[in-house]
Amino acid sequence: MSRQPFRDQPVIDRLTANVANPFRGLLPGTSLNGNTVALSQLLRPFTQFSGESGVRYDSDNFGGSRFHTLHFRLERRASRGLACMVNYQWSRLLEKRSFLNPIDILPETRAASEDRPHRLVLSSVYQMPFGKGRPFAASAGPVLDRIIGNWSVSGAYTFASGEALGWGNVIYYGGELGYNPRGVDGAFVTTRFNTDSRQQLANNIRSFSSRFGNMRQNGPNNFDASILKNIPIREGIRLQFRLQW
């Protein structure tokens, strides 16, 4: 396999060239039973099986993952109708579950697809101070209490990091990418890469990581709110109206 940082056509031609098939007639019903076979197939581990995924390893122990986290929580219990909570988590999840190259001895260490370094959740509930037992209109009768009482407003804000950005087997010239996942005219500067389809890498030893933890897709950045109205019917039964956005 080529170690050149550009498309190495002589190596590609050599590895994709057909040669005499030593398995001819021995593997009926497969694509490896003909008179010839690509040279690259004969250089793979377990050459009698097709493709890099032709063999499945069970009970292997060369993969793994590593997870660290710091969790912060601040809570204000319900008092005078107001309750609120702040949750923040900082974490790091690295994985070794796949090989960057078929000939590698150990899997690649990279940010896991589930890795979300930052997650912040703010939430609160406020029970409106109107109706029976409340600071305002505490002596309201049953009819008025059913109209102005038991209203509450709640909201929640969620922010989290997005999934780490993955890259294909590309030719990168170097330099700043100007990465902006919300960019209308493009998420990054494409001129930093070779975009000519005729010059793309193949049959090469890859050193360019398949995933970068410092560049991420858009994560959740949402605010949700709701207004609730509970109307007691009788003991253990109530009617609820809910407006959410």
N, C-alpha and C positions, 0 to 999 in steps of 0.2 A: 504494500500500500504506500501511496505517496506521502511524503512529509513536506511537500512544497506548499507555500501559501497561495498558490494559484492553481488553476486547472491543469493537471499534468496529463495531457492527452496520450503520450506514449504509454504511461503506466495503465491508463484506463483501457487503451486498445489491447494491451497485453493481457490484462486480467479478464476482459470480456471476450477474448478470442476463444473459439471452440478448439478443443483438443480431443484426442481419443478417450473414450469413456471406459474406465476400468470396471464400471458396474453394468456394462451393456448386457442385457438379457437377464440380469440378476434381480431387478426391481420392477417386475411387471405391474402395470397400472399406475406408475409414477412418471414424472417428467425426467427422471434420471435413468431411464431404461434404454435410451437411444444410443446411436453409434458415437456421438460426440457430446461434450459437456463443456460449459464455460470453465476456464482455468480457475477463476475465483472460487467456484464451488468446491474444487478439489483441495483448496487451501484452507477451507473452513474446518473447525472442529466438527466431528461427526459428519463427514462429507456425504454419507449415504442418506442424509435428510435434507430436504429443500429449505433454503433461506436461513436467515439468522435466528428466526423463531421456530425452527423446525424441531428443536429439542427443548423440553421443559425440565427445569431442575426442581426437584422436590426436596424439602428438608435441608436446603442449603443454609449455611451460616455465615456467608460473607457479606450480607446486607445488614442494615440496621438504621436506627434513627436516634436523634438526640433532641430533647425538649427541655427548655428552661422557661420559667415564667415568674413574674412578679404581679401580684394581685392587690389592688387597693380598693377599699369600699368605705364610703361615708354615708351614713343613714340618719335621717331625722324622722323619728317616729311621729305618728299623728298627734298633733297638738294644735288646738284652736282651728281645727279643720284642715291643717296643712301637713302633708307628709311628702318627703322627697328623698331621693337616693342618687348617689354617684358611684358608678363602677368603672374602674380603669384596669386594663390588663396589658402588660408589656410581656412579650414572649418571643421565643425563637425556636423554630422547628427545622432541623436539618435532616436530610435523608440520604441514604446510600442504597438505592433500590434498582438502579439501572446502570448499564455500562455506556460510557461515552463512545467507546470503540469496541468492535467485536473481539479484538485481541487483548483488551485490557485485563489485567489480573484482578483488580478490585473495582467495585462500582464507583461512579462519580459522586462526590459529596456536593450537595447543592441544597438550596432552599426548597422545602417541600411544597407541593401544590396547596396544602392546607395551611401553610405558614401565614399568619396574620400578626405582625409585630405589635400593632397598636389596636386597641378596641376600647372605646369610651361610650358609656351609656348614662344619660341623665334622664331621670324620670321624676314626676311629681303628680300629686293629686290634691286638689283643693275642694273641700266641701263648702258650698256657698252658705253664708251665715244667715239664712232666712228660714223661717218656719218654727214649728214647735220645738222648744228646747234650744233654740239658736239665739245669738245675741240680738237679732232683729226679728220682730213679729213673733216673739216667743209664746205669746198667748193666742196665737191664731187658731181659729176654729177648724174643725175637720175639713170643711170645703176649701177654705183659704189655704190651709196647710198643704192640701193635695196639689194646689196650684203653685205655690211659691217655695215649698219645702222640698228637701231631698234632691237638690240639684248639686252636681259636682262637675268640675272641669279637670281634665288630666292631659298631660303631654309627655312625650318621650323623644329624646334626641339620641341618635345612634351614629357613631362614626367608627370606621374600621379600615385598616389597610387592605388593599386589594391583593390579588394573587400575583406572585412574582412573574415577571415577563420571561417568556421562553423564546429561544432563538433556534432557527434551523442551522443547517450546515452551510453558513454564509461566508463570504469574503468581506472582511471588515478592514477598511483602510486606516482606522484610528481617528481620534478627535472627538469633540463633544457631539452628542446626538441631539441636544436640545429637546429632550424627551418631555412631552406633555400629553398625557392620555386623553385630555379633553380638547386637544387641538382640532379646530374645524378643518384646517387645511392640511392636516397630517400630524401624526403623533410624534414623529421624529424626522431627522434630516436623512433622507434616503441617499443623498450623494456620498454619505460616508461608507456606502456599500457598493459592491459591484452588482448591478442590476441586470446585466446582460445574461439572458438565459443560456446562451451558447458557451458561457465561460464559468458556469457554476461548478463547484467541487463535486467530485465523485471518487470512490475508491481511495480515500485519503485517510490519514491519521488525523483525527480532529483534536485540537487543543482549545478551541473556543467553547467556553462553557455553554451548556444547554439552557441555563436559567440564571438570572441575575436578581439577587435580593434587593438591590438598591433601585431597581426600576420595576414599577408595579402597575397593574391595571387599576381602573377605578374601583374603589371599594364603596360600601354603603355610606351615605352621608344624608341621613333622612331625619325629618321632624314629623312626628305624628301627634295629633291632638284629638280630643273627643270631649263631648258634653253629654252627660248622663242625667236622666231624670227617673227616679224610682217612685212608683206610686204603690203604696201598700194596699192590698185588697182585703186580706184578713191574715191572721197569724200563719206564717209560713208561706204565704203567697203574695207576690208583688208583680207589678207590671213595670217594665223598663223601656224607656225610649232612649235611643243612642244616636248621636250624630258624630261621625268620624271623618277626618280628612288628613 
